[in-house]
Structure formats: structure tokens, C-alpha cells
């Protein structure tokens, strides 16, 4: 088994190991660029050792931006009965696909 860590990216926490690919909210890094991640918790299942940060650990994980993509379209509708009031707007989330390169 490999070492697994919990990292914080954009206010959310993800359980990852080396080589994992994630789709997250867009990060302000260019495609192909590596950037560091905050490690909150790390554990190794082979030796049964876990480290908990207060609030983070000194070690850092690194991730590489593979591409920036758009999410599925979401439609939001609102209406008022009996007065012919209708509004429909759409939204597509800006996302980034990243790969964990090192822990």
C-alpha cells in the first residue's frame, strides 16, 4: 500500500495518493504547471502510522495541472404564479483536472 494524505485545495479536503487525478474548482495555475498542496493528515497502512497536523503538516504534496475544463450546464429557474413572471439562467462551473505528482 502507498502513503495516503488528506490535502486542502480551495477550502475542500481530498483523500489522495501519488498518481491520483482529481477534478476540482479552478486553480490559478497554468496547464502543465506544478504547485504545492497543504497536507492536513497523512497515514501509511503498511506500518499503521498516522500523523495529524495542527492545522497542517510540514510535508507538502505537489500537484500538476493537466487541463482546465467546464462542468455540465446547470439551469436555474424561478417564477411567480399567476403573473407570467419567469426567469431562466444557466451556469457552467470552471474546473481544473489535476494529478498528484509527489507526496
C-alpha positions in Angstrom: 0.0 0.0 0.0 1.1 3.5 -0.7 1.1 6.5 1.6 -2.2 8.4 1.6 -2.8 12.0 2.6 -5.6 14.4 3.1 -4.9 17.7 1.3 -6.8 21.0 1.3 -7.5 22.6 -2.1 -9.7 25.6 -2.4 -11.3 25.1 1.1 -12.2 21.5 0.4 -10.4 18.3 1.6 -9.5 15.4 -0.6 -8.0 11.9 0.3 -5.3 11.3 -2.3 -2.2 9.2 -3.1 0.5 9.6 -5.6 -0.7 9.4 -9.2 -4.4 10.2 -8.4 -6.3 12.5 -10.8 -8.9 14.9 -9.4 -11.4 17.3 -10.9 -11.5 20.4 -8.6 -12.7 24.0 -8.7 -10.4 26.1 -11.0 -7.0 26.9 -9.6 -5.0 29.9 -10.8 -2.1 28.0 -12.3 -1.3 27.3 -16.0 -1.7 24.0 -17.7 1.4 21.8 -17.1 2.5 23.9 -14.0 3.2 22.2 -10.6 2.0 23.7 -7.4 2.2 22.7 -3.7 -0.7 21.5 -1.6 -1.3 21.7 2.2 -1.2 18.3 3.9 -3.6 18.0 6.8 -3.3 14.3 7.6 -1.0 11.5 6.4 -1.1 7.8 7.0 0.6 4.7 5.9 -1.5 1.5 6.0 1.5 -0.9 5.9 3.1 0.2 9.1 -0.1 1.6 10.7 1.3 5.1 11.3 -0.8 8.2 11.1 0.2 11.9 11.5 -2.3 14.6 12.2 -1.4 18.2 11.5 -2.2 21.1 13.8 -3.6 22.5 11.5 -1.2 21.3 8.7 1.9 19.1 8.5 5.3 20.3 7.5 5.5 18.0 4.5 3.9 19.1 1.2 2.3 17.3 -1.7 2.7 18.5 -5.2 0.2 18.5 -8.0 0.3 19.2 -11.7 -2.5 20.9 -13.7 -3.4 18.7 -16.6 -6.2 20.9 -18.1 -8.9 23.5 -17.4 -12.4 22.4 -18.3 -16.0 23.5 -17.9 -18.5 21.5 -15.9 -22.0 20.4 -17.0 -24.6 23.2 -17.6 -27.0 23.8 -14.7 -30.2 25.7 -15.3 -31.8 27.8 -12.5 -35.4 28.8 -13.0 -37.7 31.0 -10.9 -41.3 32.0 -11.5 -44.3 33.7 -9.8 -47.6 32.1 -10.2 -50.5 34.0 -12.0 -48.4 37.0 -13.2 -46.4 35.5 -16.1 -43.1 36.1 -14.4 -40.4 33.6 -15.5 -36.6 33.7 -15.4 -34.2 31.1 -16.6 -30.4 31.4 -16.3 -27.6 28.9 -16.9 -24.3 28.2 -15.1 -21.2 26.2 -16.0 -18.6 25.7 -13.3 -14.9 26.4 -14.2 -12.9 23.3 -13.2 -9.3 22.1 -13.3 -8.1 18.5 -13.7 -5.0 17.9 -11.6 -2.7 14.9 -11.0 -0.8 14.3 -7.7 2.9 14.1 -8.6 4.5 13.7 -5.2 3.8 13.3 -1.5 
